[in-house]
Amino acid sequence: MSKSRALVYVDRLYHCADGKTAHGLVRYSKRFEIVSVVDTTLPNQDAGTALDGITRGIPLFNALSEAVASTHPDTFIIGAVTEGSVLPEGYYPVVEWALSQGLHVVSGLHQFLSDDAHLMNLAEEHDCTITDVRKMFRDYKRFYSGEIARVQSTRIAMIGTDSAIGKRTVAVSLNEKLNKKGRSSDMIYTGQTGWMQGWPHGTVIDAMVGDFIAGGIEGAILDSWNEDKPEFMIIEGQGSLVHPFFPGGFEILAAGQIHGFILVDAPGRPHLDGFPGYPMPDPKRVVQIAELLTDRSLSGVSLNSENLTPKQIDTAKQKLMKLFNVPVVDPLQEGVGTLVDVLEELRDGK
């Protein structure tokens, strides 16, 4: 069965953290074939090159009409997020236009477009659909059972010193590298972009009733074990253990009954993303909290190198290695092979 051909609309936001859904889809997607990205503030170019210097063959257009005419999508994905997860300013008429062209609309926002009568009428009139990813998980009520005790996969969680820092990107890279080395692995997604990328097992924890978050995480792990029995499960992180606005991660660590965790840090960030009055936390504090919560040890560090020169990257790596005595990698520049070696040693008891 062929994939839907998707255009990712991320106007004005592709070059900042609010474009993280688009970033994730440009880097990896099994559910959709990403055929184009649109941001009217950027010149036409390769979307991968614009993102992180890696050419991926996905064109970025600065005109929506040109993108549609050139790449012939059948699906329109909103690739942006905002505070409160509402539709960004100016996006509503673009969604109207997309529906009027017969394009299916996919959104990961908390603002459910399928609750808008006008948009639903347009979708019906033009024989297309609106998919609100978070709405799919809003009423998911699977209670924690404790059956995770029988799951024999080695479970590794991603934690970060901030939100939108690269936890999912590292999780995807680890999973893919393990598979390339002949080790069976599955990524357990915990957010809407993971669903869009096409991972088969996961949940969207910030869309769920609190009582059922632990059960949703355990349920995804059980489903992965029952269906695939992978040696490894790489669990995507959310927010940060110490983030005052996005305090994610505790349920992942506790319900996931993890065997190790990887820290993602961005030493070049002057403050929490989007919150200038809040400085970045001390990574040592974040790791100490995670170790106390899990009684497990830090396995490695992934460095987000934004705002850093090559010399500063090397200095930051040396500082983190000295602080934690674990491997530190810049995944976009050198890959995650060193981290995978550590995970294999953990699995094989070396």
Protein Blocks (a to p, Z undefined) as FASTA:
>chain_A
ZZddddddfehilmpmklmmmmmmmmocfkbccfbdcdfkbccddfklmmnopaehiacd
fbfklmmmmnopabdcdfbdcehiiacehklmmmmmmmmnopacddfbfbdfklpmklmm
mmmmnopadddfklmmmmgccddehlmmmpcbdcdddddfbehiopmmmmmmmmmmmmmn
opacddddfbfklmmnopabdcdfklpcfklmmmmmmmmmmmmmmmnopabdcdddehjf
klmklcghjlmmmmnopabdcddddfkbmbdehiaklccddfklmmmmmmmmnopacfbd
cddfehiafklmmmmmmmmmmmnopacddfklnojmlmmmmmmmmmnoZZ
